[in-house]
Amino acid sequence: MLRRGDRPLGLAPASVRDYRELARRRLPRQLFDYIDGGAYEEQTLRANSDDLAAIGLRQRILRDVGDIQLATTVLGQELSMPVALAPVGLGGMFAQRAEVQAARAAAAKGVVFCESTVSICGIEEVAAASPEPFWYQLYVMRDRGYAEDLMARADAAGCRVLVLTVDLAVVGARYRDTRNGMSGGLNTWASLRKSLDLVGHPAWVRDVALGGRPHTFGNLEKAVPGGSTPESFKEWVDAQFDPTVTWDDLAWVRAHWPHRLVLKGILDPDDARAAADHGVEGIVVSNHGGRQLDDTPSTISALPAIVEAVGDRLDVLLDGGIRSGLDVVKALALGARACLIGRPWAWAVAARGQAGVEHILDVLRADGGPLQLEAARPGRAPKRPEQRHHLRLLARRDHRLLRRRVLRLRAQPLLPRHARRLEAGEDRRTTEREPSARSALGRRSPVPGPLLGRHTSSRSRLLLPLLPRRARSGAPRPAARLDPRPLA
Ligand SMILES: Cc1cc2nc3c(=O)[nH]c(=O)nc-3n(C[C@H](O)[C@H](O)[C@H](O)COP(=O)(O)O)c2cc1C
C-alpha cells in the first residue's frame, strides 16, 4: 500500500504501517502530524520502534502448537488476546465519532477500549454504543471537583478500570504541531493555509467536518459551556494539567474511585515499586508514545527491570511502538501482561473506521504466527531473566543498541561533570556520540551529531551546503514563536 515501487498491486492494506499510509492520504496534514508526531526531536518516539525491531526471536520447531490460547485476563477483564486500545485524545477529529467506532471494534474482537479524557465522544456516548465495558483514562486536573465528577460519570457508565496518566505534569513540546499552527496564535495568511489544508481533503470534510459533529470534547462540555470546537476547549485543558501532583494525590483518587486503578507513564523500576507500594492494581510502562519527555528510554528497554521489580505484585502493561503481533510477542516474552496500541488504532479508524480497527486487531492476532505465539503464551513469560530462554537478542549489534540506551540513562547523574568537560572542550568524542549529554547543555544540534563530526560521510558532506547555516554550525535553534503546548 505504500509507494508505487513498494507494492505489486496495492489492492488491500495488510499491516498497521499500511493503515498509516492510508491515514496520511485521507487526513489533513495537521491532523496526521498530530497523531504521527512526538515531542522535541522525536528520539524517544523512534527508539520505541527501533528497540523493538532490534530484538530477535529464537525459533524452535516441532513443538505442539495446536492448542494456542491467546485469551487472557487483564485487570480482572477477560480479553481474547493481550491487546488493548490506548487512550487517544481528539479521536473524533480523525473519523466520524471515532471513539464509538473504536469501542465497537474492540468489543467485536474481544479486547478493551480505553476512553481518553480529551475525547470528542463523551463517556456516556461511548457507553451507549459499546456492548462491552471499557476503561476510562484520567489526568489529575487542577480542578479536582471536575475530576471527581468524571470519575463518578465513568463509574456510572460501567467502567471498572481507571487509567491515571501520570507522565503529563508538563506537556512536551511537539514541534510538528507548532509548525502546523495547532497551537493557535496565527496571522491571517497562516489561518488561510491551515483552512486550505482542511478543505483539500474532501473525504475527511464529508466524513468528519460535516458528518462528525459536534466537535466538542464530550467529557469536558460542562467545564466549557458553549464551546463548539476543539480550539475552544484548548485553553481550559492546557490550564488543567497540574505540575504539583505527587504520590499523595493517589489517596484522593482512591477515595473517589472504588474499582481498579492503573498508573500510565511509568519508566523506572523505583516508580514501579512506589506504585505497587501504593496498592495500584496495574501500571503501563509508557512514555506517552514519545510525545512527552524526549531522550527517555524506549518502553521495551525499560520493561525487563520493571517486571523484575514488581511483576509479581501487579499487572504490568506496555505501550509504545507496538506495530505488529511480533512486537506483542516480544513484550510478552519480556514479562508484559498485555500491550496497548495508540497510533495504530488512530490510523486505522481514520482510514477505514470501525472496519479498519477490527482489521488491525485481526492482523495483530494473525501475524504473531504459531511459533512465536507459543513462545509468548500469556502467563508463560518466566520471571527470572536467566530463564527467559524464549527470547534472545540475535546479534551483538542488537545487544549494544539496548545497552547504550540503558547506559545513557545511568550516565545521567554524571551529566554535570560531562557538561563541565564539554564546556572546557575536553571531550569531543562524547559531544559527537552522546546527544543526550549535549541536550543537557541546552545545545542540542538541529542535525544529527555525525553530520557535524569527524565521522561525516562524503555524501553528508555534499549535503552540508544545502542546510541552513545555523544547522551547519550547530548553533542553538531559536525559541519557538508560538505556544508549543498541544492538547494531549
Ligand atoms: C494522537 C495521540 C493522542 C494521545 N492522547 C492521549 C491521551 O489523551 N491520554 C493518554 O493517557 N495518552 C494519550 N496518548 C498516548 C497513548 O495512550 C499511548 O501511550 C501511545 O500512543 C502509545 O504509543 P503508540 O502510539 O506508539 O502505540 C496519545 C497518543 C496519541 C498518538
PDBQT file of the ligand as one rigid body, heavy atoms in Angstrom, charges set to zero:
ROOT
HETATM    1  C1  LIG A 501      -2.753  11.264  18.927  1.00  0.00    +0.000 C 
HETATM    2  C2  LIG A 501      -2.484  10.740  20.306  1.00  0.00    +0.000 A 
HETATM    3  C3  LIG A 501      -3.217  11.223  21.377  1.00  0.00    +0.000 A 
HETATM    4  C4  LIG A 501      -2.995  10.707  22.651  1.00  0.00    +0.000 A 
HETATM    5  N1  LIG A 501      -3.785  11.132  23.685  1.00  0.00    +0.000 NA
HETATM    6  C5  LIG A 501      -3.618  10.583  24.907  1.00  0.00    +0.000 A 
HETATM    7  C6  LIG A 501      -4.496  10.924  25.963  1.00  0.00    +0.000 A 
HETATM    8  O1  LIG A 501      -5.428  11.698  25.799  1.00  0.00    +0.000 OA
HETATM    9  N2  LIG A 501      -4.265  10.355  27.182  1.00  0.00    +0.000 N 
HETATM   10  C7  LIG A 501      -3.236   9.467  27.393  1.00  0.00    +0.000 A 
HETATM   11  O2  LIG A 501      -3.072   8.987  28.510  1.00  0.00    +0.000 OA
HETATM   12  N3  LIG A 501      -2.414   9.113  26.396  1.00  0.00    +0.000 NA
HETATM   13  C8  LIG A 501      -2.585   9.632  25.160  1.00  0.00    +0.000 A 
HETATM   14  N4  LIG A 501      -1.768   9.249  24.146  1.00  0.00    +0.000 N 
HETATM   15  C9  LIG A 501      -0.718   8.239  24.390  1.00  0.00    +0.000 C 
HETATM   16  C10 LIG A 501      -1.279   6.840  24.138  1.00  0.00    +0.000 C 
HETATM   17  O3  LIG A 501      -2.214   6.494  25.119  1.00  0.00    +0.000 OA
HETATM   18  C11 LIG A 501      -0.175   5.771  24.152  1.00  0.00    +0.000 C 
HETATM   19  O4  LIG A 501       0.574   5.891  25.337  1.00  0.00    +0.000 OA
HETATM   20  C12 LIG A 501       0.759   5.870  22.966  1.00  0.00    +0.000 C 
HETATM   21  O5  LIG A 501       0.051   6.248  21.815  1.00  0.00    +0.000 OA
HETATM   22  C13 LIG A 501       1.434   4.519  22.734  1.00  0.00    +0.000 C 
HETATM   23  O6  LIG A 501       2.329   4.581  21.683  1.00  0.00    +0.000 OA
HETATM   24  P1  LIG A 501       1.983   4.147  20.175  1.00  0.00    +0.000 P 
HETATM   25  O7  LIG A 501       1.181   5.273  19.596  1.00  0.00    +0.000 OA
HETATM   26  O8  LIG A 501       3.318   4.013  19.552  1.00  0.00    +0.000 OA
HETATM   27  O9  LIG A 501       1.196   2.857  20.229  1.00  0.00    +0.000 OA
HETATM   28  C14 LIG A 501      -1.989   9.738  22.858  1.00  0.00    +0.000 A 
HETATM   29  C15 LIG A 501      -1.254   9.262  21.778  1.00  0.00    +0.000 A 
HETATM   30  C16 LIG A 501      -1.501   9.748  20.514  1.00  0.00    +0.000 A 
HETATM   31  C17 LIG A 501      -0.705   9.196  19.362  1.00  0.00    +0.000 C 
ENDROOT
TORSDOF 0
